Amino acid sequence: MNEKTILVVDDEMAIREMIVMALEMAGLNCLEASNIQDAHSLVIDKNPDLILLDWMLPGGSGIEFLRRLRRDELTASMPVIMVTAKTEEDNKIQGLDVGADDYISKPFAPRELISRIKAVLRRTGAGESEPAIEVNGLQLDPASHRVFIDKKAVDMGPTEFRLLKFFLTHQERAYSRGQLLDHVWGGNVYVEERTVDVHIRRLRKALSQDTEAYANMVQTVRGTGYRFSTAS
């Protein structure tokens, strides 16, 4: 965890100061921004290891800023935790669907926040050193956060990317929806299991651009959940 830099984006100074104090006590470096423009400048100039992002911000919403980050190749895989007073499950699902790696509701305990940050950094921090994974012409490159089928780029969302990465590194075994939530979304993220079905459909759609063969590798296991298999 040493020398990790966290960008704290929140327009309330008191909350920023509380978060920064907790992070620095945990041995983390901190950057601060109170609006989207300053946050974007710090992302470009400082390349933080993780962003704590408030939902409601001057000059636009945190969700729109997150969408912007995910569309940019340079920031597509940058870990982001939404930190917000919006507690409804639909808000959580929206944040996660857009590409947040976790979602924590205000008010929260500083120790919980540190735990969530550590968990996300563990889940996402190894990407740059991981080799590309290839199965029958389907290639996933963790470093560039890209997917290719027969060397042709495949467009998919960040959650589908993480789901595919998990399947490619855990082939031929069936996983329940609950297990996929724990492994892909993280054990601290509380969303309904139906969310898995939504992203499985999106993943299959992304993989079926030229042929159904790759989509069919994401198999439904009745009474259990899903598995990735090259066997029909």
PyMOL commands that set and color helices and strands:
alter all, ss='L'
color gray80, all
select helices_A, chain A and resi 13-25+36-46+62-71+89-98+110-124+127-129+158-169+177-185+194-207+215-217
alter helices_A, ss='H'
color red, helices_A
select strands_A, chain A and resi 5-9+29-33+50-53+56-57+60-61+80-84+102-105+133-135+138-141+146-149+152-154+175-176+218-221+225-228
alter strands_A, ss='S'
color yellow, strands_A
deselect
rebuild
show_as cartoon
